[in-house]
Amino acid sequence: MSILYVVPTPIGNIKDITIRAKEVLEHTNTILSEDTRMTRKLLSLLNIPVNKNFISFFEYNERQKTRYVLDLLKQGNDIALVSDAGTPLLSDPGFPLIREIRRLKKVDKENFAEVKIEVLPGATSIATALIASGFPTDKFTFLGFASHKPADKKKLLKSIRKSSEHLKVTYIMFETQHRILSTLNFMKEILGKNVSVCLCRELTKLHESIEYGSVIEIIELVEKKKIDMRGEIVLLFTTGI
């Protein structure tokens, strides 16, 4: 039997690695890594030897590498899948591989019936931001990375306006420092000036900041440069409060 481990890594604070994740990274010889340099650095910080078989596995090559990874699993190799930070597959590589393993477990039982997928719980900026926001947590929608196309972004916000008029739903998206202001202005235009916003930046890191308020208040903070927009940004909003 071989195992594909899906291993979350810290989103900022190295102390957030779990004991189980560290054990898997110590004892697994093959590691699928979004950026092998970052994974080597992480292992070094955790005092784990870096004499591993690192396989580059990211958005633009994961479909090409899937066949090779499947062959390794078929041969009985345990493999750990990691992203640069947080839980893999959440807007990170891995979905095609998991889907193909699930399919092969049904149609190629001779080779894949004993292949196991183990998903470890761990760090994710999505849950961290949601809990910190104070917004409804019983109903939320993760939108992934915001589109860089203004027309697509406006279309999405219009669909949210139509679907959430009577629902207390929290929406979560990733945004960049260069587009955050335009996104907030689109929200004001389409969802209204009173839509509630939580802007989380550099979660769990030294310069973490979390700002709450109406979209108008957050726009003002960004325009007046009262918030440092560098780093990872998670943007949450709701029309329900």
C-alpha positions as CSV (number, residue, x, y, z in Angstrom):
1,M,0.0,0.0,0.0
2,S,1.2,3.5,-0.8
3,I,-0.1,6.8,0.6
4,L,-0.4,10.3,-0.8
5,Y,-0.2,12.7,2.1
6,V,-1.7,16.1,1.6
7,V,0.3,18.2,4.1
8,P,-0.5,21.7,5.2
9,T,2.4,24.0,6.0
10,P,2.4,27.2,8.0
11,I,1.0,30.3,6.3
12,G,3.5,32.5,8.2
13,N,4.4,31.4,11.7
14,I,6.7,28.4,11.6
15,K,5.3,27.3,15.0
16,D,2.0,26.5,13.4
17,I,3.4,23.3,11.8
18,T,1.6,20.3,13.4
19,I,3.4,17.4,15.0
20,R,1.9,15.0,12.5
21,A,2.8,17.2,9.5
22,K,6.4,17.3,10.7
23,E,6.5,13.5,11.1
24,V,5.2,12.9,7.6
25,L,7.8,15.3,6.1
26,E,10.5,13.5,8.1
27,H,9.6,10.0,7.0
28,T,8.4,10.6,3.4
29,N,11.2,10.4,0.9
30,T,9.3,11.9,-2.1
31,I,7.8,15.4,-1.8
32,L,5.7,17.1,-4.4
33,S,6.4,20.8,-4.0
34,E,5.0,24.0,-5.5
35,D,8.4,25.6,-5.1
36,T,11.2,23.2,-4.1
37,R,13.3,26.0,-2.8
38,M,10.7,27.1,-0.3
39,T,10.1,23.5,0.8
40,R,13.8,22.9,1.3
41,K,14.0,26.1,3.4
42,L,11.0,24.9,5.5
43,L,12.5,21.5,6.1
44,S,15.8,23.2,7.2
45,L,13.9,25.4,9.6
46,L,12.2,22.3,11.0
47,N,15.6,20.4,11.3
48,I,14.5,17.8,8.8
49,P,17.1,16.5,6.4
50,V,16.7,17.8,2.8
51,N,18.0,14.7,1.1
52,K,14.6,14.0,-0.4
53,N,13.3,13.4,-3.8
54,F,11.8,16.8,-4.5
55,I,9.4,17.0,-7.5
56,S,8.4,20.4,-8.7
57,F,4.6,20.3,-8.9
58,F,2.8,23.6,-9.6
59,E,-0.1,25.0,-11.5
60,Y,1.5,24.9,-15.0
61,N,3.1,21.4,-14.8
62,E,0.9,19.4,-12.5
63,R,-1.1,17.8,-15.2
64,Q,2.1,16.7,-17.0
65,K,3.6,15.4,-13.8
66,T,0.5,13.5,-12.7
67,R,1.3,10.4,-14.7
68,Y,4.8,10.2,-13.2
69,V,3.4,10.6,-9.7
70,L,0.8,7.9,-10.3
71,D,3.5,5.5,-11.4
72,L,5.4,6.2,-8.2
73,L,2.3,5.5,-6.1
74,K,1.7,2.3,-8.1
75,Q,5.2,1.2,-7.3
76,G,4.5,1.6,-3.5
77,N,6.1,4.9,-2.8
78,D,4.6,7.2,-0.1
79,I,4.5,10.8,-1.3
80,A,3.8,14.1,0.5
81,L,2.1,17.0,-1.3
82,V,2.8,20.5,-0.1
83,S,2.1,24.0,-1.4
84,D,4.2,27.1,-0.7
85,A,2.0,27.9,2.4
86,G,-1.2,26.6,3.9
87,T,-3.3,23.7,2.8
88,P,-2.8,22.3,-0.7
89,L,-5.6,22.3,-3.3
90,L,-7.2,25.5,-1.8
91,S,-6.3,27.7,-4.8
92,D,-3.1,25.6,-4.9
93,P,-2.0,22.6,-7.0
94,G,-3.2,19.1,-6.4
95,F,-6.8,18.8,-7.6
96,P,-6.2,16.9,-10.9
97,L,-4.0,14.4,-9.0
98,I,-6.5,13.7,-6.3
99,R,-9.3,13.4,-8.8
100,E,-7.3,10.9,-11.0
101,I,-6.4,8.7,-8.0
102,R,-10.1,8.6,-7.0
103,R,-10.9,7.5,-10.6
104,L,-8.2,4.9,-10.8
105,K,-9.2,3.3,-7.5
106,K,-12.5,2.4,-9.3
107,V,-11.3,1.5,-12.8
108,D,-7.8,0.1,-12.1
109,K,-8.3,-1.8,-8.8
110,E,-5.3,-4.1,-9.5
111,N,-2.9,-1.2,-9.2
112,F,-4.7,1.4,-7.2
113,A,-7.1,-0.2,-4.9
114,E,-4.6,0.0,-2.1
115,V,-3.4,3.5,-2.8
116,K,-4.6,5.7,0.1
117,I,-5.1,9.5,0.3
118,E,-4.5,11.0,3.8
119,V,-5.4,14.7,4.2
120,L,-3.8,16.3,7.3
121,P,-5.6,19.2,9.0
122,G,-3.6,22.3,9.4
123,A,-3.1,26.0,8.6
124,T,-5.2,27.8,6.1
125,S,-5.7,31.6,5.7
126,I,-9.3,31.0,4.7
127,A,-10.5,29.7,8.1
128,T,-8.1,32.0,10.0
129,A,-9.5,35.1,8.3
130,L,-13.1,34.0,8.5
131,I,-12.9,33.5,12.3
132,A,-11.1,36.8,12.8
133,S,-13.6,38.7,10.8
134,G,-16.5,38.4,13.1
135,F,-18.7,37.8,10.0
136,P,-21.2,34.9,9.8
137,T,-19.3,31.6,9.8
138,D,-22.3,29.2,9.3
139,K,-22.6,30.2,5.6
140,F,-19.5,31.3,3.6
141,T,-18.3,31.1,0.1
142,F,-14.6,31.0,-0.9
143,L,-14.1,32.7,-4.3
144,G,-10.4,32.0,-4.7
145,F,-8.2,34.6,-6.4
146,A,-10.1,37.6,-7.6
147,S,-10.1,37.9,-11.4
148,H,-7.7,40.5,-12.8
149,K,-10.3,41.5,-15.4
150,P,-12.6,44.3,-14.2
151,A,-15.5,43.0,-16.3
152,D,-15.3,39.6,-14.7
153,K,-15.0,41.0,-11.2
154,K,-18.1,43.2,-11.8
155,K,-20.1,40.3,-13.1
156,L,-19.2,38.2,-10.0
157,L,-20.2,41.0,-7.7
158,K,-23.5,41.5,-9.5
159,S,-24.3,37.8,-9.2
160,I,-23.5,38.0,-5.5
161,R,-25.9,41.0,-5.1
162,K,-28.7,39.0,-6.7
163,S,-28.1,35.8,-4.7
164,S,-27.4,37.2,-1.2
165,E,-30.0,39.9,-0.8
166,H,-31.8,37.9,2.0
167,L,-28.9,35.7,3.2
168,K,-26.3,36.2,5.8
169,V,-23.3,34.9,3.8
170,T,-19.6,35.7,4.1
171,Y,-17.6,35.9,0.9
172,I,-13.8,35.3,1.0
173,M,-11.3,36.1,-1.8
174,F,-7.6,36.5,-2.3
175,E,-6.5,39.9,-3.7
176,T,-3.3,41.7,-4.6
177,Q,-2.0,45.0,-3.3
178,H,-2.2,46.5,-6.8
179,R,-5.9,45.7,-7.3
180,I,-7.4,45.9,-3.8
181,L,-8.5,49.5,-4.2
182,S,-10.3,48.9,-7.5
183,T,-12.0,45.8,-6.1
184,L,-13.2,47.8,-3.1
185,N,-14.6,50.5,-5.3
186,F,-16.4,47.9,-7.4
187,M,-17.9,46.5,-4.2
188,K,-19.1,50.0,-3.2
189,E,-20.6,50.6,-6.6
190,I,-22.4,47.2,-7.0
191,L,-23.1,46.0,-3.4
192,G,-23.6,49.4,-1.8
193,K,-21.6,51.7,0.5
194,N,-22.7,49.9,3.7
195,V,-21.4,46.4,2.8
196,S,-19.2,45.1,5.6
197,V,-15.6,44.4,4.9
198,C,-12.7,42.8,6.7
199,L,-9.2,43.1,5.2
200,C,-6.7,40.7,6.5
201,R,-3.0,41.0,5.6
202,E,0.0,38.8,6.4
203,L,-2.0,36.6,8.7
204,T,0.1,34.9,11.5
205,K,3.2,36.9,10.4
206,L,5.1,39.6,12.3
207,H,3.3,42.5,10.5
208,E,-0.2,40.9,10.6
209,S,-3.1,43.5,10.3
210,I,-6.8,43.0,10.3
211,E,-9.1,45.9,9.5
212,Y,-12.9,46.0,9.8
213,G,-15.5,48.4,8.7
214,S,-17.9,49.5,5.9
215,V,-16.4,49.4,2.4
216,I,-16.3,53.2,2.5
217,E,-14.2,53.1,5.7
218,I,-11.8,50.5,4.3
219,I,-11.4,52.4,1.0
220,E,-10.5,55.5,3.0
221,L,-7.8,53.7,5.0
222,V,-6.3,52.3,1.8
223,E,-6.4,55.6,-0.1
224,K,-4.8,57.4,2.8
225,K,-2.2,54.7,3.0
226,K,-3.1,54.0,6.6
227,I,-2.7,50.3,5.9
228,D,0.4,48.7,4.5
229,M,-0.8,46.7,1.6
230,R,2.3,44.7,1.0
231,G,2.1,40.9,1.4
232,E,-0.7,38.3,1.3
233,I,-4.2,39.8,1.4
234,V,-7.5,38.0,2.3
235,L,-10.6,40.1,1.6
236,L,-13.9,39.2,3.3
237,F,-17.2,40.9,2.8
238,T,-20.9,40.3,3.7
239,T,-24.2,42.0,3.1
240,G,-25.7,40.2,6.1
241,I,-24.8,42.4,9.0
